[in-house]
């Protein structure tokens, strides 16, 4: 349970390594001071700030931002240190708010390294203050606690640092602000504020800040027919209605708080953070260029709610999917109505013997058919109008997507750098409907993965019959798996994602060559029955250890040197090389692994395991089925659509995969 603190309240800390996360609606400066038993800072060397962001056991951000993550290791602090004070201040002379009374209400949370919140505090009641001591971690009788402080200072950082006992406070405040100004000068300018007239009239995804708990709105068309999606699955759009993920929603405590919808009347949008109470709005999305009178607003990338541009783009992609689903559903419904009406009117004509012959019957049939054509044309016109708007939006959104959301041919990959933190989601491919061709919507899946992936290498995966050669289809399936694996490696920080490969017969060696050459695998691909048993045994033992530690409330008691990174097991040619014990271990990893950071990616033909009968049905249902070729296997019972999934593959002849893997390998080498 997260402790939601009020001013002056404290809460015990059971972990030594923590993150302090700060959210605000405007760029602010985050710093921290170390204090002795009396709370006094001895010198400027006891202050971590953008100009000097690192101290033993403490690290802060290097520049002003709306969101910060401060790292604290209480065990690494000097014995003289009894208090860590987290400071927030508005930067001076950069054109932003001059006091917290005219800015967003700051929100501060203390979390474990796994992101679990320990305590949170919304700093309310500020007015003319431009600097504030948000909270403090303090040692009392050998134990550490966190206290919500919320002490503001109208005199800014200089007054605050003076109160911390620093005689050089004015000079230090000046140097901090200089470092912030230099950092802002090197960064991109914030977009202009958005006007109510530019608000998009679409409902934002209800799970914008995390996977939801809304049930299972999707089913996946399997190799042998449709079957329900598995519980506990993460969808590409966080599990909101109309989510093309082939499974049920994931459990996330953040998801029970929906993001407010944008009003269709053009009024102001409520940007309240779902984890914050009485919070002021974050910075507004970018402004769309003015439209011609009577024309729809021109689309602009990032035109959705969110606390960062990545989150806004994620929500915007979701909105595009939802809009396409709704407008297509409206078109199909109108056509069905027109067909039903035509059939009914023709039946009425034919049921009357007097009208079956002569000019009267012909005239009635022509009138009915004319009405049908008119209704279908009106529906098609409305659909085309919406498709034009969505296509224009896709044309501005696609180039603006970050690497985690971008196609492999997006120029964003040319500026790729190994990230410092995991993104909200990553791209698995594209989605389209028959009426929307060539419009495609990115299929984004939330991270961390909460269900495994299955790349279907069976003949039924090629619905167009273009892959009569099963070997060619298997090779393409393995190449698709390598592309997905490389993207997962690329979007995670260095040494926070470990990949194991089981290739019992060595049939995937050619496709796996880029991963092997780059040296990004935990070990060479395991071959033979012995290799299968070894990898499965180690990962099963890992799941058991982590589960016991978590259930016993002793997560810090894992063996020394235990790899805490996310683990991905890629299995090729299942069930070749698997005995009954190995099959049961694989099922166990698929069921229990995602909750403790062990994920599964299978490249397999379901028909080849048919000898196991219904024993493996739960395994296939628990995986998100993907195909190496375009296929309409993702069912959408929300509005009755079958979405065509198209994998996101590396363009033929491109070196982008090798370049990205080389950077991942180089970053990992620094951490070893």
N, C-alpha and C positions, 0 to 999 in steps of 0.2 A: 504494500500500500504506500502511495506517495503521501508524505506529510505536507499539506498546504499551510504554510506558515503565515502568521500575521506578525506585525511589527513587535519585536521583543521576544517572540517565541523561539524556543530552541528545539533541536532534535538530535539524537545520538547518531554517530556515523560508525558503521561497522566495517567499512572498507577504507583502505589506505590510499588506493589509486582512484582518483575521481576526475570527473569533468564538470566544469561549471559552465552551463549554457545560458547565454544572454540573448533575448529577443527584444527588439525595439523597432519602431516604425520609421526610424530615421538613423543615419549614421551616427554612432556614438563612439567614444574612446573607452576601452576597457583596460584597467590596470589593477595591480594588487600590491599591497604593502605587507611586509613581515613585521611582526611586533613581538616584544619581549613580554614578560609576565604582566607588566603594567600597560601593555598595548602600545608602547612607544617604538617607533622605527629609529634605529641607531644612526643611519646615514642613507645617502641616495642609493648605496649598493643594496639596500633592503627594499627597493622599489622595482617591480617589474612593470615596464611600460613599453609603448611602441618603439621608442628609441633604444631600449635595452630589454628585449622581451623575455629573456631567460635567466632564471636563478635556479640554484639547486632545489629540485622538487617543485618548481613552479615555472609555467610558461604561459604568456598571454599573446594576444593578437598583435600584429605589427602595424596595423593601421585602423582607421575608423571604419566601422561597418554596422549594418543593422542587426547582424547576428554574429555572435562570438562563441568560441569554445576555448575555455581556459583549462589547462591540464595541471593537476595537483597530485603530487606524491607525498603524502604526509610522512612516510617513513624516511624519505630522502631529505627532509628539512633538518636544519641544524638543531642541536639540543637547546640552543638559546631561544629558538623561535617557539612561541606559545600561541601566536595568533596570525591568521592570514585574513586580511581585509580586502574584499573585492570592491573596486572603485569604478564608477561609471561617470563620464563627463561628456558634455556637448562640446564638439570642437569649435574653436574660436575663429571667426573671420572666413568661414567657408560658405556663408549664405544660408545656413540651416537655422533651426529654432535656436533662440538665445536662452530659453529656460525650459525645464521639463514640464511646466504648466501648459506650454503651447506645443508639446511634442507627445508622441505615443507613450503610454504608460509602460515602463520597462518590466520585463518578466525574467526572472532568474530561476534556474533549476540546477540542483546538484544531482548528478547521475553517476552510476557506475560506468565502467568502460564498455559494458554491453548495452548502454543506453537506458537502462532501467532507472527511473527517477527515484531518488531517495527523499528529496524535499524540494519544494518550489515556493516562490515568493513573488507576488505581484506588488510592485512598489507604487502604492497609491498615496495621495495626499500631498504631492509635490506641486509647487507653484512657481515662485521666482528662482528656485534653485537651479544651478547649471552643473552641479556636481553632487554626487551622492555616494555614501558608503552603502552598498546594496546589502551585503551580508558579510559575516565573518565566520571562519572556522577557528575554533579555539580549543586548547588543551586544558582539561580539568581533571586532576587526579589520575593522570596517565591515559585518559580516554579523550577522544576528539568528539566535538559536537559542532553543529552549525546553528547560527542564530540569525534571524531576520533583523536587520538594523534599520535601513531606510532613512538614515540621517543625511539631510540635504544641506547644501552650502550655496548661498546666493553669491558668494565671492568666488565661486568656481574652484578649480583645482588648487590654486595657490592657497586659498583659505582651508581647503580640506587637508592638504599635505601639511600645512602649519599645525593643524589640530592633531595630526599624527605624530607631531614632535620633531619635525624636520626644520632646522633653521634655514636651510637652503631652499625652502619650498617655492618662493617666487621664481628663482632661476630654473628649478626643475620643472615647474609648470610651463614655463616658456619653452624649454627644450622639448617637452612632450608635445606641445602644440606644433612646434616647428616640424617635428618628425611626422606628425599626422598630416600637416599641410603638404609636405613633400610626397607622402604616400598617396594622398588624394590626387595630386597633380599627375601622378603616373598612371592613375586608373581612369576608366571610362566615366564620362559624365552621366549622371542619373537622367532618365527620361523626364520630359516635362509632365506636370500634373494632368490628370485626365478629367475631362469635363463630363457632367452627367449625360450630355447629348451623345457622347461617344461610347457610352456603356453598351455592351452587347446584350441583347435580350435573350440570353440562354441560361439555363440552370446549370450551375457548376456542379461537378461531381460531388456526391455526398461524402465520398471518402477521400477528399483531396489530401488529407494529411496522414493517411494510413489505410491499410486494408480494412474492410468493414466486417460486420457481423450480420450481414443481411440475408443469409441463406444461400441457396444454390440456384442462381438464375440461369445457369448454362449447362448444357449437356454436350458431350463430345461424340462425334460420329466415329466409332472405332473401326478397326479393320474388318470386323465381322458384323457391324451394325451399331446403332446408337446405344449408349449406356449412360447412366447418370454420372455427373462429375463427382469427384471425391470430396468429402468434407475436409475442411482445413486447407483449401487450395487458395493460392494467391492469383488473382486475375490481373491482366495487363492494365486495368484501370482501377485497381484497388477494390474491386468487388462490388461496385455500385450497379444498379440495374442496367442491363444492356451490356454486360461485360463479356467480351469475347475470349474467355480464358479456358473454356472447356471444363470448368470445375466450380466448386463452391468457394465461399469466401474464407478469408483467413481471420484469425483472432488477433486483434490488436486493440489494446485499451484505448488508444487514441481515436479509434474509428467510431466509437459510439457518439462522438460529437460531430455532427455534420457541418459542412461548410455552408453558410447561408447562400441561397440562390440569388442570382442577379434579377432584379425586377424587370418585367417587360415594359413597364411604363416609362422607363428612362430615368427613374428616381435614383437616389444615391444607393450604392451597394454597401451592405454591412460586412466589413472586413474583420470582424471580431475573431481573434484567435480562439479555436475551440478548446485549448488547454488553459486559457487565461480568463479571469473574471474581471469585468470592468476595464477591459483593455481598449485603448484608443486604436484607430485603424492603422495598418501598415502603409507604407508608401503606395500610392495608386499605380495601376498598370500604365504602360505607355499609352500615349494618346494617338488615336487614329487620325490620319489626315482628313481634312474636311471633305465631305461628299457633296456631289451635285444635288441641288434641290430635288426632292422626290426620289433620290436614289439611295440604296443601302449604304451604310458606313463602310469606308474602305478598311479592309482587314489590316491588322498590324500584329506582329509577333509578340507574344507575351500578354495578350489582351484577355486576362483571366485573373481570378483572385490567387493569392499566394504570397509567401514570405520571402521568396527568392525568385529569380528569373527562371531557374530550373523548375520550380514548383508551378509557376504560372504557365510555362510551356506544357508541362505535364497535364495540368488542368485544361489547357486550351485544346490539346490533342483529344482528351476525353470529351470535351464539348463538341468537337468536330465529329467524333464517332457517334455521340448521342444525336446530334442534328441529322446526320446521314441516316441513322436508324429510323428516326421519327418521320422524316420526309419521305423515305422509301415506303414505310408502313402506310402513310397517308395515301401515297400513290397507288399501292397495291389494293388498299381498301376501296378506293374510288373506282378502280377498274373492276374489282369484284362486284361492287354495287351496280355498275353499269351493265356487266354481263348478266347478273341476276335479273335486273329490270328488263333487259332485252328479252331474256328467255321467258319471263312472266308475260310480257306483252304479246310475244309471238304465240304463246300457249293460248292466250285469250282470243287471239284472232282465229287460230285453228280450231278452237273448241266451239265456235259458232258456225254452224253449217252455212248460214246466210253470207258469211264473210269469207268463206274459203274459196269462193269462185267470184270472178268478176273484178272490176276495178276497185271496189271497196276494200277487198282483202289486200290487194297489192299496195294500195295507198297506206293502209295501216302498217304493213310491214316496212315500207319505206320510211314512214314517220318514226317507227320504233328504232330502226337502224340509224337514222339521222340523230336521234336523241343519244343513242349509244356512242356514236362518233363524237358528238359534242362533249359529252361527259368525259370520255377518255382524253380528248384533246385538252380540255381544261385541266385535268389532273396532270397530264404530261407537261403542260406549260408551267404549272406550279412547281413540279419536280425539277424541270430544267432551270428555272429561276434560282431555286435553292442550290442546285449543283454548281451553277456558275459562281455563286457566292462562296460555296465551300471550296471550289477549285482555286479561286483567287486567294482564299485564306491559306490553303495548303501551299501555294506558291511562295508565300512570305514566311510561313512557319517552318517549312522543311529546311531552308538554308540557315535558319537561326537556331536549330536544335543543337544542344551540346553533344559531345561525342557519344555519351551513353545512349542517347536517343536517335542518333544520326545513322543514316545508311553508310555503308562502307565507302561509297563514292562521294560522300560529302567532304568538301574541303576542310571541314573542322578537324579531320583526322591528321591533316598535314601539320597542324599546330599541337598535336597530342603531347601531353605530359602526364606522367603517372599521377593520379589524384591523391590528395591528402585525406579524403574521406569518401565513403561509399555514397553514390547518388541515390535518389529516390527509386529509380527504376532503370531498366535497360531495354533495348529494342530487340525483339525476337523476329520481327518480320513486318509484313503489311497485311491489311485487311481490305476487302472490297466486296461490293454487291454487284450482281449482273447489270442493274440499271445505272450504276455509277461509273462504269468503265470510261476513262482510264483513271478516275480518282481513287487514290489509295490512302488509307489512314494508318499511321504507324501503330503497331501492336506493342505496347509497353507493358512489361511485367514488373511488379513491385519487388524491391529487394529489402531484406534478404529473401531468397527463394523459400517458399513454404510448401512446395510440392516439387517432385521430380519432373524431368522432361523425358519424353519418349519420341525419338525420331524414327518414324515408321519406315522400315526398309522393305516392307512387303510389296508384292505386286499390286495389291489393291490401292497402294498409295498413289499410283499413277492412274488417276481416273480417266485421263484422256487416252490411255492406251499407247502413249508414245514411248514407253520404256518396256518393250517386250523382253529385253535383256536384263535379267534379274541382277547380274553382276554389275552392270552399269548403274542401276538404281541403288544398289548397296554402296557403291563407291560414292555416289552423289550424297547419300544419306550420311556417310562418314565425313565428307567434306562439310556438310551443313553442321554436324556436331562440332567439328574443329572450329568453324567460324563462331558458333555460339560460345564455345569454351574460351576462345581468344578474346571475345568481347567481355566475358565475365572477368577474365584476368585483367583486362585493360581498365575496367571501371572500378576495380578495387584498389585500395592503397597497397603499396609494396609489402609483401610478406603477410598480407591479410586474406589471401585466397590460395589454397593449395589444391593441386589437381593430381589425381591418381587415375591411371588408365589400365583397364583389363582388356587385352586383345588376345584371347586364348590361342587362335590359330595364326596370328600375325597378319590377317587379311587386311587390316587397316593401316599397315605400315606406311604406305604411300601418302595417305591423307594426313596421318599423324606426323609426318616428317617436319613440318614447320614448328610444331611444338617441341619435338625432340631436338632439332637443331638449335633452337633458341635456348634450350636448357631451362624451361619454365615448369617442367613436370617434377613432381616430388621424386620420381624414380623412373627408369625406363619402363615402357609398357609391359605389364605382367603377361606372360605367355604360359600355356599349358595348365593342367589341373593344379599343379603345385603353386604356380603363380596366382591363380584365382583364389586358392585357399588362403595364401599368405595375406593378400590385400584385404580380403573380406574379413579375415580374423582380426587384423589390426584395427580396421575401422569399426567392427562390431565391439571390440574391447574399448575403443575410444567412446562410443556412444554409451556403453555401460558405465564407464568411469564418470563421465560428465553428468549423466542422469543421477548417479548416486550422490555426487557432490552437490548438485542443485537441490535434490530432494532432502538432503541432510542439512541444508543451509550452510555448507562448508565449501563454497566455490573456490576459496583461496587455498584449499588443501590438495589441489591437483599435484601430481608429481613434478619435481623440478625439471625445467626445460620442456614442459608440456606445450605442444603447439596449439595456441588458442585461435588460430585463423580458421576461417570458413573452409570446409573441405568439399571437393567435388569428385565424385567417382564416375568416370566415363566407362561404360561397358559396351563392348562391341561383340556381335555374333552370339548373343544370348539365345539358347542355353548351352551352346557348345563349350565344353570344358567345365560345366557345372554338374556336380553331383547333388543328391538330395539335401545334404547339409548346406552346401553353398547356396542352393535355391532358397532355403529357409533364411539364411543369413541375409541374402539380398532383399527378401521381403521385409525382414526386420529393419534393415537400413532405410528402405523406402517409407516404412511406417513411422519409425521413431527418430530417424536421423535428422530431418529438417528442423525439429524443435531444438536440437543441440548443435546445429551448424554443420551437419553432414548431409550433402545433397547428392542426388542420383541423376545421371543422364544416360539413357539406354538407346543404343542403335540396334534395333531388332525387328524381326518379322514375327508377329504374334502367332502365325500359323505353325512356325517351327517348334513352338512350345505347346502345341495342342495336346500332346501326349499327357501333360499334367492335368488336363481337364479343367474343372472349375477351381482347382487349387490356386491358380495364378490370376483368376479374375480380379480379386482385390488389388493385385499389383498393377495391372493395366489400368484399372479405374482410378488408382491413386496418382497416376502420372498425367501430365499435360501432353496430349498427343500432338505432335507436329509432323509435317511431311517435308521431304526434300524437294518436292515439286508443288506447284500451285494445286490446291484441292479445297473443295467446299465442305470441310468436315467439322467446322466449328459452328455448332448450332446455337441459336439465339431464341429461346422460348419467350423472352420478354416481349418481343414484337413479332416473333415467328419467322425470323430470317435465318438463312444458312450462309455464313460468311466464308468467303474464299480466303484461305491463308496462303501467303506467298513468302517463302523463307528469305531472309536477308543474307545474301551470299556475297563473297568478295568478287568484284569484277574480274573477268578472265584477263590474265596478264598483269594485274595490278600487284605492286609490291607493298601495299599498305599493311597487309597482315604481318609480313616479315619485319617491317619497320616498327610497328607497334610492339610486337613481341620482343624485339631487340631492346626497346626502351624499358619494357617490363623487366627483362632479365638484368639489365644494367642497374635498375633501381633496387632489385632484390639483392644484387651482389653487395651493395653498400650496407645492407642490413645484416649481412652474415658475418 
